[in-house]
Amino acid sequence: MKHAFVFPGQGAQFVGMGKKLYEENTLAKEYFEQANEILGFRITDMMFGGTDEDLKQTKVTQPAIFLHSVILFNTSAGLLPEMVAGHSLGEFSALVANKVLSFEDGLRLVSKRAMAMQRACEINPSTMAAVLGLDDKKVEEICAEFKDEIVVPANYNCPGQLVISGSINGITQACERMKAAGAKRALVLQVGGAFHSPLMEPARQELQDAIAATHFGNPTCPIYQNVNAQPNIDPQLIKENLINQLTAPVRWTQTVLEMVQNGATRFTEVGPGNVLQGLVKKIAKEMLTDGIS
């Protein structure tokens, strides 16, 4: 019986996130003000009172979700994770929770990641789409049919929900093929680009140097990483997996199943929203789920 802590990724943001925490917790306020200094702009203004458009800026979205998750974790008493995982961006929050990364280094890497991904999106205009109600294997087969366009599986969220990523033309065509193959829906998402695909290679190269130069400590518990869904406690391997995450799919379904196989009985989501709690229930319905938000 093990207690797993999981951390959300991009898309969980909302206007007002973290405001109550900032106002009611002195330590949380210190963390937020430290983040403003590190980032060089008052991200708290955008989180607490900005617009949806403010929060959609890549340089804001990713650090905002990271900050909300990590500050919640760091200011909640008695949290002792026995295993951690994060969905895409959330992997950085998980690495702070199990002491591999410091708060400051985690925030700097997330900020660099966001900027690098934004630049990669500008180099190669691209997109993503959610495919619902189709077997993973069938989605993979259809993606593999594309030779002149990039179309790849990007997020294995839960059975019957797989996000694909690639070129705009490729994803448009793939959606039609998915629906023809029996998908309930194949919907192009409002995102900046083809995350977790080969089109993120410029960002991967950019982030590689930053991660290589950052100190990764020994974890207090295993992290189950997106690229292979396996538990890891080796700082060097954690670095390599984190670098490769940008161009590889997020294997969330496989991650949750592996955690359950290794003894997880309760999953606590830390951060904005409750998306991961819902996904865990769809993957392993017998699990206990709760959240700190």
ZAZAFI-535437 format. One record per residue (C-alpha): residue number from 1; residue in three letters; chain; x, y, z. Coordinates in nm, 4 decimals. Last residue first. Layout:
<zalums>
+-----+------+-----+----------+----------+----------+
| seq | type | mol |     east |    north |       up |
+-----+------+-----+----------+----------+----------+
| NUM |  ALA |   A |        X |        Y |        Z |
...
+-----+------+-----+----------+----------+----------+
</zalums>
This chain:
<zalums>
+-----+------+-----+----------+----------+----------+
| seq | type | mol |     east |    north |       up |
+-----+------+-----+----------+----------+----------+
| 293 |  SER |   A |  -0.5621 |   2.2463 |  -0.4816 |
| 292 |  ILE |   A |  -0.4700 |   1.9325 |  -0.2920 |
| 291 |  GLY |   A |  -0.6414 |   1.6358 |  -0.4518 |
| 290 |  ASP |   A |  -0.7963 |   1.2972 |  -0.3905 |
| 289 |  THR |   A |  -0.7988 |   0.9518 |  -0.5473 |
| 288 |  LEU |   A |  -0.8414 |   0.6001 |  -0.4069 |
| 287 |  MET |   A |  -0.7750 |   0.3462 |  -0.6790 |
| 286 |  GLU |   A |  -1.0303 |   0.0790 |  -0.7789 |
| 285 |  LYS |   A |  -1.1031 |   0.2511 |  -1.1120 |
| 284 |  ALA |   A |  -0.7531 |   0.1940 |  -1.2497 |
| 283 |  ILE |   A |  -0.7150 |   0.3711 |  -1.5874 |
| 282 |  LYS |   A |  -1.0409 |   0.5674 |  -1.5859 |
| 281 |  LYS |   A |  -0.9986 |   0.6517 |  -1.2167 |
| 280 |  VAL |   A |  -0.6408 |   0.7681 |  -1.2789 |
| 279 |  LEU |   A |  -0.7628 |   0.9915 |  -1.5637 |
| 278 |  GLY |   A |  -1.0210 |   1.1585 |  -1.3413 |
| 277 |  GLN |   A |  -0.7679 |   1.2244 |  -1.0655 |
| 276 |  LEU |   A |  -0.5324 |   1.3609 |  -1.3306 |
| 275 |  VAL |   A |  -0.7859 |   1.6189 |  -1.4454 |
| 274 |  ASN |   A |  -0.8561 |   1.7534 |  -1.0960 |
| 273 |  GLY |   A |  -0.7708 |   2.1223 |  -1.1252 |
| 272 |  PRO |   A |  -0.4716 |   2.3279 |  -1.0137 |
| 271 |  GLY |   A |  -0.1957 |   2.1564 |  -0.8186 |
| 270 |  VAL |   A |  -0.1261 |   1.8408 |  -0.6202 |
| 269 |  GLU |   A |  -0.3079 |   1.5241 |  -0.7288 |
| 268 |  THR |   A |  -0.3111 |   1.2534 |  -0.4604 |
| 267 |  PHE |   A |  -0.3185 |   0.8911 |  -0.5780 |
| 266 |  ARG |   A |  -0.3893 |   0.6077 |  -0.3342 |
| 265 |  THR |   A |  -0.3296 |   0.2311 |  -0.3645 |
| 264 |  ALA |   A |   0.0125 |   0.2295 |  -0.5292 |
| 263 |  GLY |   A |   0.1888 |  -0.1077 |  -0.4893 |
| 262 |  ASN |   A |   0.4279 |  -0.1542 |  -0.7793 |
| 261 |  GLN |   A |   0.1593 |  -0.2765 |  -1.0196 |
| 260 |  VAL |   A |  -0.0429 |   0.0338 |  -0.9344 |
| 259 |  MET |   A |   0.2555 |   0.2519 |  -1.0217 |
| 258 |  GLU |   A |   0.3043 |   0.0602 |  -1.3466 |
| 257 |  LEU |   A |  -0.0620 |   0.1019 |  -1.4397 |
| 256 |  VAL |   A |  -0.0423 |   0.4748 |  -1.3665 |
| 255 |  THR |   A |   0.2669 |   0.5151 |  -1.5841 |
| 254 |  GLN |   A |   0.1264 |   0.3071 |  -1.8725 |
| 253 |  THR |   A |  -0.1803 |   0.5276 |  -1.8948 |
| 252 |  TRP |   A |   0.0378 |   0.8380 |  -1.8656 |
| 251 |  ARG |   A |   0.2842 |   0.7496 |  -2.1407 |
| 250 |  VAL |   A |   0.3635 |   1.1073 |  -2.2453 |
| 249 |  PRO |   A |   0.5008 |   1.0682 |  -2.5971 |
| 248 |  ALA |   A |   0.8603 |   1.1558 |  -2.6884 |
| 247 |  THR |   A |   1.0028 |   1.4800 |  -2.8347 |
| 246 |  LEU |   A |   0.9978 |   1.6947 |  -2.5207 |
| 245 |  GLN |   A |   1.0433 |   1.4005 |  -2.2830 |
| 244 |  ASN |   A |   1.3897 |   1.3246 |  -2.4202 |
| 243 |  ILE |   A |   1.5496 |   1.5881 |  -2.1965 |
| 242 |  LEU |   A |   1.3616 |   1.4681 |  -1.8882 |
| 241 |  ASN |   A |   1.4566 |   1.1077 |  -1.9623 |
| 240 |  GLU |   A |   1.8248 |   1.1983 |  -1.9840 |
| 239 |  LYS |   A |   1.8136 |   1.3979 |  -1.6605 |
| 238 |  ILE |   A |   1.6347 |   1.1182 |  -1.4731 |
| 237 |  LEU |   A |   1.8977 |   0.8780 |  -1.6036 |
| 236 |  GLN |   A |   2.1699 |   1.0947 |  -1.4501 |
| 235 |  PRO |   A |   1.9843 |   1.1341 |  -1.1189 |
| 234 |  ASP |   A |   1.9251 |   0.7565 |  -1.0787 |
| 233 |  ILE |   A |   1.6072 |   0.6931 |  -0.8771 |
| 232 |  ASN |   A |   1.3732 |   0.5832 |  -1.1565 |
| 231 |  PRO |   A |   1.0414 |   0.4032 |  -1.1718 |
| 230 |  GLN |   A |   0.9282 |   0.3173 |  -1.5272 |
| 229 |  ALA |   A |   0.6629 |   0.4840 |  -1.7414 |
| 228 |  ASN |   A |   0.9116 |   0.5006 |  -2.0333 |
| 227 |  VAL |   A |   0.9120 |   0.8581 |  -2.1606 |
| 226 |  ASN |   A |   0.6774 |   1.0058 |  -1.9010 |
| 225 |  GLN |   A |   0.8838 |   0.9315 |  -1.5929 |
| 224 |  TYR |   A |   0.7837 |   0.7382 |  -1.2815 |
| 223 |  ILE |   A |   0.9778 |   0.9078 |  -1.0038 |
| 222 |  PRO |   A |   1.1104 |   0.6903 |  -0.7234 |
| 221 |  CYS |   A |   1.1307 |   0.8218 |  -0.3655 |
| 220 |  THR |   A |   1.3543 |   1.0600 |  -0.1665 |
| 219 |  PRO |   A |   1.5418 |   1.1403 |  -0.4863 |
| 218 |  ASN |   A |   1.9196 |   1.1906 |  -0.5028 |
| 217 |  GLY |   A |   2.0079 |   1.5387 |  -0.6261 |
| 216 |  PHE |   A |   2.0015 |   1.6864 |  -0.9775 |
| 215 |  HIS |   A |   2.2333 |   1.9857 |  -1.0158 |
| 214 |  THR |   A |   2.1672 |   2.1829 |  -1.3343 |
| 213 |  ALA |   A |   2.4207 |   2.2220 |  -1.6176 |
| 212 |  ALA |   A |   2.2948 |   1.9157 |  -1.8092 |
| 211 |  ILE |   A |   1.9370 |   2.0417 |  -1.7741 |
| 210 |  ALA |   A |   2.0251 |   2.3794 |  -1.9275 |
| 209 |  ASP |   A |   2.2264 |   2.2209 |  -2.2085 |
| 208 |  GLN |   A |   1.9475 |   1.9800 |  -2.2994 |
| 207 |  LEU |   A |   1.6808 |   2.2503 |  -2.2957 |
| 206 |  GLU |   A |   1.7995 |   2.4023 |  -2.6232 |
| 205 |  GLN |   A |   1.8406 |   2.0660 |  -2.7950 |
| 204 |  ARG |   A |   1.4957 |   1.9550 |  -2.6830 |
| 203 |  ALA |   A |   1.3467 |   2.2861 |  -2.7954 |
| 202 |  PRO |   A |   1.4883 |   2.2470 |  -3.1474 |
| 201 |  GLU |   A |   1.3611 |   1.8829 |  -3.1490 |
| 200 |  MET |   A |   1.0020 |   1.9841 |  -3.0674 |
| 199 |  LEU |   A |   0.8868 |   1.8961 |  -3.4205 |
| 198 |  PRO |   A |   0.9842 |   1.5352 |  -3.3435 |
| 197 |  SER |   A |   0.6686 |   1.5162 |  -3.1271 |
| 196 |  HIS |   A |   0.5841 |   1.5682 |  -2.7619 |
| 195 |  PHE |   A |   0.4266 |   1.9098 |  -2.8253 |
| 194 |  ALA |   A |   0.3060 |   1.9848 |  -3.1765 |
| 193 |  GLY |   A |   0.2238 |   2.3548 |  -3.1506 |
| 192 |  GLY |   A |   0.0652 |   2.6458 |  -2.9689 |
| 191 |  VAL |   A |  -0.2482 |   2.4640 |  -2.8591 |
| 190 |  GLN |   A |  -0.6183 |   2.5000 |  -2.9380 |
| 189 |  LEU |   A |  -0.6842 |   2.1310 |  -2.9955 |
| 188 |  VAL |   A |  -0.7965 |   1.9601 |  -3.3172 |
| 187 |  LEU |   A |  -1.0778 |   1.7176 |  -3.2343 |
| 186 |  ALA |   A |  -1.1114 |   1.3551 |  -3.3336 |
| 185 |  ARG |   A |  -1.4332 |   1.2291 |  -3.1799 |
| 184 |  LYS |   A |  -1.6154 |   0.8996 |  -3.1399 |
| 183 |  ALA |   A |  -1.3336 |   0.7291 |  -3.3305 |
| 182 |  GLY |   A |  -1.4574 |   0.4578 |  -3.5667 |
| 181 |  ALA |   A |  -1.1907 |   0.4174 |  -3.8351 |
| 180 |  ALA |   A |  -1.3497 |   0.6924 |  -4.0480 |
| 179 |  LYS |   A |  -1.3218 |   0.9228 |  -3.7472 |
| 178 |  MET |   A |  -0.9513 |   0.8440 |  -3.7118 |
| 177 |  ARG |   A |  -0.8955 |   0.8911 |  -4.0861 |
| 176 |  GLU |   A |  -1.0569 |   1.2348 |  -4.0785 |
| 175 |  CYS |   A |  -0.8512 |   1.3363 |  -3.7749 |
| 174 |  ALA |   A |  -0.5343 |   1.2120 |  -3.9449 |
| 173 |  GLN |   A |  -0.5895 |   1.4407 |  -4.2429 |
| 172 |  THR |   A |  -0.6088 |   1.7501 |  -4.0239 |
| 171 |  ILE |   A |  -0.3164 |   1.6249 |  -3.8117 |
| 170 |  GLY |   A |  -0.0980 |   1.5831 |  -4.1197 |
| 169 |  ASN |   A |  -0.1853 |   1.9222 |  -4.2655 |
| 168 |  ILE |   A |  -0.1080 |   2.0985 |  -3.9370 |
| 167 |  SER |   A |   0.2134 |   1.9032 |  -3.8790 |
| 166 |  GLY |   A |   0.2286 |   1.6777 |  -3.5756 |
| 165 |  SER |   A |   0.0732 |   1.5606 |  -3.2497 |
| 164 |  ILE |   A |  -0.1807 |   1.2987 |  -3.1458 |
| 163 |  VAL |   A |  -0.3696 |   1.2895 |  -2.8158 |
| 162 |  LEU |   A |  -0.5027 |   0.9533 |  -2.6969 |
| 161 |  GLN |   A |  -0.8219 |   0.8978 |  -2.5012 |
| 160 |  GLY |   A |  -0.9873 |   0.5549 |  -2.5284 |
| 159 |  PRO |   A |  -0.7866 |   0.4028 |  -2.2437 |
| 158 |  CYS |   A |  -0.6261 |   0.6892 |  -2.0509 |
| 157 |  ASN |   A |  -0.4009 |   0.9871 |  -2.1271 |
| 156 |  TYR |   A |  -0.1582 |   0.8321 |  -2.3774 |
| 155 |  ASN |   A |  -0.0303 |   1.1739 |  -2.4857 |
| 154 |  ALA |   A |   0.1727 |   1.2337 |  -2.8023 |
| 153 |  PRO |   A |   0.0969 |   0.9658 |  -3.0639 |
| 152 |  VAL |   A |   0.2650 |   1.0745 |  -3.3899 |
| 151 |  VAL |   A |   0.1802 |   1.2528 |  -3.7157 |
| 150 |  ILE |   A |   0.4624 |   1.4176 |  -3.9124 |
| 149 |  GLU |   A |   0.3767 |   1.4424 |  -4.2811 |
| 148 |  ASP |   A |   0.5339 |   1.2761 |  -4.5865 |
| 147 |  LYS |   A |   0.5139 |   0.9185 |  -4.4543 |
| 146 |  PHE |   A |   0.1823 |   0.9041 |  -4.2719 |
| 145 |  GLU |   A |   0.0534 |   0.5492 |  -4.2308 |
| 144 |  ALA |   A |   0.2272 |   0.5179 |  -3.8921 |
| 143 |  CYS |   A |  -0.0245 |   0.7585 |  -3.7358 |
| 142 |  ILE |   A |  -0.3081 |   0.5311 |  -3.8514 |
| 141 |  GLU |   A |  -0.1440 |   0.2274 |  -3.6926 |
| 140 |  GLU |   A |  -0.0784 |   0.4114 |  -3.3654 |
| 139 |  VAL |   A |  -0.4441 |   0.5181 |  -3.3441 |
| 138 |  LYS |   A |  -0.5489 |   0.1582 |  -3.4052 |
| 137 |  LYS |   A |  -0.3186 |   0.0322 |  -3.1299 |
| 136 |  ASP |   A |  -0.4510 |   0.2908 |  -2.8856 |
| 135 |  ASP |   A |  -0.8106 |   0.1716 |  -2.9409 |
| 134 |  LEU |   A |  -1.0489 |   0.4469 |  -3.0476 |
| 133 |  GLY |   A |  -1.3098 |   0.6220 |  -2.8373 |
| 132 |  LEU |   A |  -1.1595 |   0.9691 |  -2.8309 |
| 131 |  VAL |   A |  -0.8783 |   1.1173 |  -3.0403 |
| 130 |  ALA |   A |  -0.7556 |   1.4543 |  -2.9163 |
| 129 |  ALA |   A |  -0.5668 |   1.6648 |  -3.1703 |
| 128 |  MET |   A |  -0.2337 |   1.8489 |  -3.1745 |
| 127 |  THR |   A |  -0.0791 |   2.1328 |  -3.3765 |
| 126 |  SER |   A |   0.2036 |   2.2607 |  -3.5962 |
| 125 |  PRO |   A |   0.3744 |   2.5753 |  -3.7198 |
| 124 |  ASN |   A |   0.7448 |   2.4801 |  -3.7390 |
| 123 |  ILE |   A |   0.9943 |   2.7516 |  -3.6414 |
| 122 |  GLU |   A |   0.7381 |   2.9433 |  -3.4319 |
| 121 |  CYS |   A |   0.6445 |   2.6305 |  -3.2374 |
| 120 |  ALA |   A |   1.0116 |   2.5631 |  -3.1654 |
| 119 |  ARG |   A |   1.0452 |   2.9163 |  -3.0255 |
| 118 |  GLN |   A |   0.7515 |   2.8609 |  -2.7913 |
| 117 |  MET |   A |   0.8947 |   2.5275 |  -2.6801 |
| 116 |  ALA |   A |   1.2273 |   2.6918 |  -2.5957 |
| 115 |  MET |   A |   1.0555 |   2.9681 |  -2.3978 |
| 114 |  ALA |   A |   0.8489 |   2.7207 |  -2.1964 |
| 113 |  ARG |   A |   1.1464 |   2.4944 |  -2.1309 |
| 112 |  LYS |   A |   1.3586 |   2.7880 |  -2.0152 |
| 111 |  SER |   A |   1.0859 |   2.8886 |  -1.7673 |
| 110 |  VAL |   A |   1.0460 |   2.5297 |  -1.6489 |
| 109 |  LEU |   A |   1.4230 |   2.4995 |  -1.6036 |
| 108 |  ARG |   A |   1.4426 |   2.8204 |  -1.3995 |
| 107 |  LEU |   A |   1.1463 |   2.7132 |  -1.1850 |
| 106 |  GLY |   A |   1.2987 |   2.3740 |  -1.1091 |
| 105 |  ASP |   A |   1.6332 |   2.5304 |  -1.0255 |
| 104 |  GLU |   A |   1.4726 |   2.7683 |  -0.7757 |
| 103 |  PHE |   A |   1.2485 |   2.5087 |  -0.6090 |
| 102 |  SER |   A |   1.5409 |   2.2679 |  -0.5770 |
| 101 |  LEU |   A |   1.5436 |   1.9603 |  -0.7982 |
| 100 |  VAL |   A |   1.5794 |   1.5927 |  -0.7054 |
|  99 |  LYS |   A |   1.3975 |   1.6514 |  -0.3746 |
|  98 |  ASN |   A |   1.1019 |   1.4162 |  -0.4329 |
|  97 |  ALA |   A |   0.8541 |   1.7062 |  -0.4545 |
|  96 |  VAL |   A |   1.0904 |   1.9126 |  -0.6701 |
|  95 |  LEU |   A |   1.1112 |   1.6307 |  -0.9232 |
|  94 |  ALA |   A |   0.7323 |   1.5938 |  -0.9199 |
|  93 |  SER |   A |   0.6942 |   1.9613 |  -1.0124 |
|  92 |  PHE |   A |   0.9298 |   1.9067 |  -1.3088 |
|  91 |  GLU |   A |   0.7267 |   1.6019 |  -1.4168 |
|  90 |  GLY |   A |   0.4163 |   1.8211 |  -1.4123 |
|  89 |  LEU |   A |   0.5279 |   1.9811 |  -1.7407 |
|  88 |  SER |   A |   0.4451 |   1.6476 |  -1.9112 |
|  87 |  HIS |   A |   0.2037 |   1.4787 |  -1.6671 |
|  86 |  GLY |   A |   0.3886 |   1.4350 |  -1.3392 |
|  85 |  ALA |   A |   0.4853 |   1.1306 |  -1.1361 |
|  84 |  VAL |   A |   0.5709 |   1.0537 |  -0.7748 |
|  83 |  MET |   A |   0.6249 |   0.7482 |  -0.5509 |
|  82 |  GLU |   A |   0.6312 |   0.6995 |  -0.1743 |
|  81 |  PRO |   A |   0.5164 |   1.0565 |  -0.1172 |
|  80 |  LEU |   A |   0.5352 |   1.1892 |   0.2385 |
|  79 |  LEU |   A |   0.3179 |   1.4991 |   0.2778 |
|  78 |  GLY |   A |   0.3025 |   1.5935 |   0.6455 |
|  77 |  ALA |   A |   0.2304 |   1.9639 |   0.6247 |
|  76 |  SER |   A |   0.1262 |   2.1429 |   0.3076 |
|  75 |  THR |   A |   0.3462 |   2.4448 |   0.2305 |
|  74 |  ASN |   A |   0.5945 |   2.2719 |   0.0000 |
|  73 |  PHE |   A |   0.3257 |   2.0817 |  -0.1906 |
|  72 |  LEU |   A |   0.1070 |   2.3841 |  -0.2493 |
|  71 |  ILE |   A |   0.4163 |   2.5835 |  -0.3494 |
|  70 |  VAL |   A |   0.5127 |   2.3093 |  -0.5940 |
|  69 |  SER |   A |   0.1738 |   2.2771 |  -0.7636 |
|  68 |  HIS |   A |   0.0886 |   2.6478 |  -0.7936 |
|  67 |  LEU |   A |   0.4415 |   2.7336 |  -0.9012 |
|  66 |  PHE |   A |   0.4574 |   2.4636 |  -1.1703 |
|  65 |  ILE |   A |   0.1176 |   2.5649 |  -1.3044 |
|  64 |  ALA |   A |   0.2231 |   2.9293 |  -1.3244 |
|  63 |  PRO |   A |   0.5696 |   2.8476 |  -1.4674 |
|  62 |  GLN |   A |   0.4041 |   2.6602 |  -1.7577 |
|  61 |  THR |   A |   0.1297 |   2.9070 |  -1.8358 |
|  60 |  VAL |   A |   0.3254 |   3.2328 |  -1.8118 |
|  59 |  LYS |   A |   0.6043 |   3.1973 |  -2.0705 |
|  58 |  THR |   A |   0.3596 |   3.0017 |  -2.2859 |
|  57 |  GLN |   A |   0.1088 |   3.2837 |  -2.2924 |
|  56 |  LYS |   A |  -0.2305 |   3.1256 |  -2.2219 |
|  55 |  LEU |   A |  -0.2409 |   3.2835 |  -1.8751 |
|  54 |  ASP |   A |  -0.2511 |   3.6345 |  -2.0167 |
|  53 |  GLU |   A |  -0.5246 |   3.5320 |  -2.2629 |
|  52 |  ASP |   A |  -0.7379 |   3.3962 |  -1.9785 |
|  51 |  THR |   A |  -0.7047 |   3.7383 |  -1.8192 |
|  50 |  GLY |   A |  -0.4911 |   3.8544 |  -1.5294 |
|  49 |  GLY |   A |  -0.5867 |   3.8915 |  -1.1640 |
|  48 |  PHE |   A |  -0.4203 |   3.6211 |  -0.9555 |
|  47 |  MET |   A |  -0.2044 |   3.4375 |  -1.2076 |
|  46 |  MET |   A |  -0.1180 |   3.7430 |  -1.4171 |
|  45 |  ASP |   A |  -0.0239 |   3.9579 |  -1.1183 |
|  44 |  THR |   A |   0.1617 |   3.6616 |  -0.9627 |
|  43 |  ILE |   A |   0.3796 |   3.6333 |  -1.2730 |
|  42 |  ARG |   A |   0.5364 |   3.9621 |  -1.1736 |
|  41 |  PHE |   A |   0.8283 |   3.9791 |  -1.4164 |
|  40 |  GLY |   A |   1.1989 |   3.8924 |  -1.4003 |
|  39 |  LEU |   A |   1.1398 |   3.5194 |  -1.3710 |
|  38 |  ILE |   A |   1.3706 |   3.4734 |  -1.0698 |
|  37 |  GLU |   A |   1.2390 |   3.7852 |  -0.8953 |
|  36 |  ASN |   A |   0.8717 |   3.6975 |  -0.9441 |
|  35 |  ALA |   A |   0.9482 |   3.3429 |  -0.8277 |
|  34 |  GLN |   A |   1.0976 |   3.4737 |  -0.5023 |
|  33 |  GLU |   A |   0.7770 |   3.6704 |  -0.4497 |
|  32 |  PHE |   A |   0.5729 |   3.3527 |  -0.4985 |
|  31 |  TYR |   A |   0.7910 |   3.1528 |  -0.2586 |
|  30 |  GLU |   A |   0.7710 |   3.4228 |   0.0079 |
|  29 |  LYS |   A |   0.3921 |   3.4403 |  -0.0287 |
|  28 |  ALA |   A |   0.3733 |   3.0626 |   0.0182 |
|  27 |  LEU |   A |   0.5723 |   3.0933 |   0.3401 |
|  26 |  THR |   A |   0.3327 |   3.3571 |   0.4718 |
|  25 |  ASN |   A |   0.0189 |   3.1554 |   0.3908 |
|  24 |  GLU |   A |  -0.3225 |   3.3217 |   0.3669 |
|  23 |  GLU |   A |  -0.2874 |   3.5779 |   0.0879 |
|  22 |  TYR |   A |  -0.0548 |   3.3791 |  -0.1386 |
|  21 |  LEU |   A |  -0.2552 |   3.0576 |  -0.0956 |
|  20 |  LYS |   A |  -0.5786 |   3.2421 |  -0.1716 |
|  19 |  LYS |   A |  -0.4276 |   3.3831 |  -0.4910 |
|  18 |  GLY |   A |  -0.2729 |   3.0546 |  -0.6100 |
|  17 |  MET |   A |  -0.4861 |   3.0311 |  -0.9238 |
|  16 |  GLY |   A |  -0.7041 |   3.3384 |  -0.9704 |
|  15 |  VAL |   A |  -0.7390 |   3.2942 |  -1.3470 |
|  14 |  PHE |   A |  -0.7181 |   2.9257 |  -1.4361 |
|  13 |  GLN |   A |  -0.4374 |   2.6877 |  -1.5373 |
|  12 |  ALA |   A |  -0.4838 |   2.3111 |  -1.5793 |
|  11 |  GLY |   A |  -0.4114 |   2.3162 |  -1.9537 |
|  10 |  GLN |   A |  -0.0393 |   2.2487 |  -1.9233 |
|   9 |  GLY |   A |   0.0567 |   1.9744 |  -1.6813 |
|   8 |  PRO |   A |  -0.0722 |   1.8268 |  -1.3569 |
|   7 |  PHE |   A |   0.1278 |   1.6720 |  -1.0687 |
|   6 |  VAL |   A |   0.0900 |   1.3264 |  -0.9165 |
|   5 |  PHE |   A |   0.1578 |   1.2013 |  -0.5629 |
|   4 |  ALA |   A |   0.1498 |   0.8274 |  -0.4963 |
|   3 |  HIS |   A |   0.0771 |   0.6737 |  -0.1545 |
|   2 |  LYS |   A |   0.1769 |   0.3095 |  -0.1272 |
|   1 |  MET |   A |   0.0000 |   0.0000 |   0.0000 |
+-----+------+-----+----------+----------+----------+
</zalums>
